[in-house]
Amino acid sequence: MFENIVGHDENKKILSEFIENKNISHSYLFEGKEGVGKKLMAFEFAKNILKVENLAASPDFKYIEKMDGKKDIVVEQVRENIIDDVYIVPSSGDKKVYIVNDANYLNAAAQNALLKTLEEPPSYVVIILISSNSNAFLPTIISRVSKISFSGVTNDELASYVRQEFGISLDSKYIEFFEGSIGQAIKSIQSGSIEKFKTIDELYGYISKKDVINSTRVLKNINMSEDNILDYLEFILYRNGKYQSVFAVERAKQRLKYNGNYDIVIDSMILRIIDSI
């Protein structure tokens, strides 16, 4: 049970005992940072509850997430997929499982609609909310779910996973940057971000020497607004004790968020970093 999941040994033990002792709660909140394995664990938990290998083929399983182009999980989704469905008895077993991914996107109306089901669920219903931000929920929701907290895997576990799955050994600073998030590591490897991180390492070398000319040259070879790039620069500055410089990166991220001119924002950021070192 849960053999294909890296780390989270304590949570594996807890969830396995729930199943073995037939002590499954009607609702759970799997909470932790992005990419640490919450969704994978929820799927494996659901498979074991329903005693199936293919959740997609099970009539007693439903998966809900934010629709493309929408900023929230709306009340209509909750009504159609959960509220109107929970009173239909299981088709092939004694349980029905509902997983809501990124449940922190449930808007207030959707949460209020879900609340009655959480308060008075049929005995066969199991609802699993997956979230990276438990503060997004109404207190009444939190009070009615069993919370399972997920931290990142260890650096050794992450490094081992990357070696086994991708056949590469990542520099320790990259492992540290991912903060135990296998999902973030996979995304960065598959998108080619690791090579871009190496460019940031080169940029930091010139910044630390206050070499404006070469810093500007390196900047032409990378788009700082791409995923994780500014986060990685911020990490490198912090890792090297350049705490004041981190504020320049934070300011740049905010200005880009509000559609500031890219070239002006990045050039200004680099000059501020160099001036603060």
N, C-alpha and C positions, 0 to 999 in steps of 0.2 A: 504494500500500500504506500503510495507517494514515492516509489523508488526513483522515478525519473525527475524528481525535484531536488535541486541543489540547496543544501542548508535547511534552515528552519526546523531543526530537529525537535525542538520543544513543541512547536505548533503541530508537527506531524504526529507526535505522541498524543497530544490533546485531542485532535480530531479523530485519530484512530480509536482512542478509548471511547469517544462518543458513539462511534459506529459499533464497536465490539460490545459495548454495554447497552446498546439500543437506547441511548440517552441523548437523542438528537433534539436540539432546541428548534423552535419554529422559526427563529430568525437570527442571523449573524451579521456582524459588520467586520469585514476584513479590511483593516486600516493600516496604511504605511506608505512610504514614498513611492514614486513612480518606478516601475521596472524591477521590483524586488521579488516578484513571483506570486502576488496575491491572486491574480486571475487564474494562473495555472493551478494553484492550490485549490481554488474554488471549484474549478472544473473537475479535478481529481476527486475532491470531496463529493461532488454531485454524482460522479460515476459510481462511487462506492455506496452512496445512499440508495441510488436507483438500481444498482447491480447491473449496469450496462457498460459497454466499451465505447459505444458511439452515441454521444448525447444528442447529436443532430437528428438521429433516427428515433429518439425516444419521444413518444407523445406526452410523457409526463415531465418534460423539461422545456423551460422557456428562458430565452436570453434577451435582455433588454439593454440598450445602450443609446447614447445620444445620436440622433439622426444627422446625417451629413447636412451641413448648412444651417443647423440649428444650434443655438447657444445653450439650450437647456434640454433636459428630459422632461417632457410636458405631461400634463395630467391625462391627456387622451391616450398616451402610450401606457401609462400605469393602469388606466381603466380597462383598456382592450386586452393587455397581456397578463395582468394580474387580477385585478378586482373582479372582472367579469368571468375569470377562468377558475378561480380558486375553489368554487363550489361544485365544479365538475369533478367527480371522484376519479382517482387514478385509473388509468387504462390497463396497466400491466403489473402493478405492484401495490405497495401500501404507502407510497410517498409520491409527492410532486415537488419538484425543485424549480425555483425561480432565481436567476442570477441577474442582478442589476449592476452592470459595469460602470465605473466612473459615476457612482451614485451621488457624489457631491454636486453633480449637475441637476439633480432633481430640484425643480423650482418649488416655491412654497406651496403652490396649489397641488402639485404632484405629491409632495410629502404629506400634506393634510389628507389627500385622498387615500394614500397608502396606510395612514395611521390606523384607521378602523380595522383593516386586515391584520395589522400587527397586534392590535389590542385583542381581537377575537378571531384568531385564525382557526380554520378546520384542523383537526389533529394530524392530518396527513401532509400539511403544507410546510415547506422549508424555503425561506427567503434569504438569500445571501446578497448583501450590499457590499460592493467593492469600492473603496474610496481612498484618495490620497489626502483628504482634508475632512476630518470628522467635525470640525468647527462649522462646516456648511449645513449641518443638520439641525432641525428643531430639537430642543431638549426632550420633547415627548417621543421623538423617534429614537434618540440615544438610549432613553430609559427602557426601551422595549426590545433591544437587541443584545445579543451576547457578543462582546467585542473581542476580536482576535487581532493582536497587534503584530505587525511584520516589520522587522528591522532589516537592514541590508545583510547580505552574506559577508563572510569574512574576506579579507584581501586574498588569503591563501585559496579559499574556495573559488573566488572569482578568477584568479590567475589560472588555477587548475582547469576550470571550466573552459576558458578561452583556449588554452593549449589543446584540450581534448577535442573541442568542437571546430576550431579554426586552424589548429596547427601552428599557432604563433605564440611567442612569449612577449607580453607587453611590458614596457618599462614600468617600474614601480610607481612612478608619478602618475601614469595614466590609470593604473589600478586604483590609486588613492582618489583620483578625480571622480571616478564612477561611484564612489561611496557605497559599495556593496550592491549596486544595481546592475544585475545581469542584463536586464532589458536595455539600459542605456549603453552598456558595453557592446551588445549585439548591434544596436542601431548605429553606433559610431563606427564600428568595424565595417559593416555592410555599406554604409554611406561614404566611406573613404575619409571620415573625419580624422582618423589617426594620423594620416599624412599631413592634414592641415594643422593638427596639434604640433607636429614637428616644425612647421613653418612658424608657429607662435613661439616655440622654443628659440628658434633663430632670432625672431623679432625681439624677444626679451633680452637676448644676449646683447643686441645693439642698444636697446633702451637702457640697460644697466650701465652701459658705457657712455650714455648721453650722446649717442651717435645718430643725429637727426637724419643725415643723408641716407645712411644704409637702412635706418628704420623706415623711411619713406619708400625706399626701393623695395623692401620686403612687402610692404603694405599693398603694393601693386599686384602682388601674386596671390592675394587671398581676399575673399569677401568676408569681412568681419561680422556681417549680419546673418550669416548662415547659422544653422543650429549648433549650439554648444561652443562656438568659437569665442565669443566674448566671455562666456562662463569659464572657459578654460584659461583665457588670459587673466581673468580675475583670480582664478585658483593659483596660477603660477606666481602672480604678484604676492598674494597672501602667503603662499608657501615659502617665499623668499623674504618674508618680513617687511614687504613694502606696503604697509597697511594704509598709508595715506593715499597711495596710488589707486587703491581699490575704489575709492570714491569717484575717481575720474571715469572708471569703467561703468560704475552704476549710473552715473549721470548720462553717459553715452547711451546706455541701454534704454533709459527712459526717453531720451530725445529721439532715438530711432523708433521707439514704440509709437510716438506721436508724430511720425512722418517727418522728422527733421532731415535736412539734406545730408545724405550719407557721407560724401567727401568732406564736408565742413565738420560734421560731427566727429568722424574718425580722426581727422588731422588734429582737431582741437583736443581730442582725448589723448593722443600720443604726446602732444606738446605738454599737456598738463601732467601726464605721468612722468615724462623726462624731467620736468621742472620740480616735481615733488621728490625725486630720488636723490 
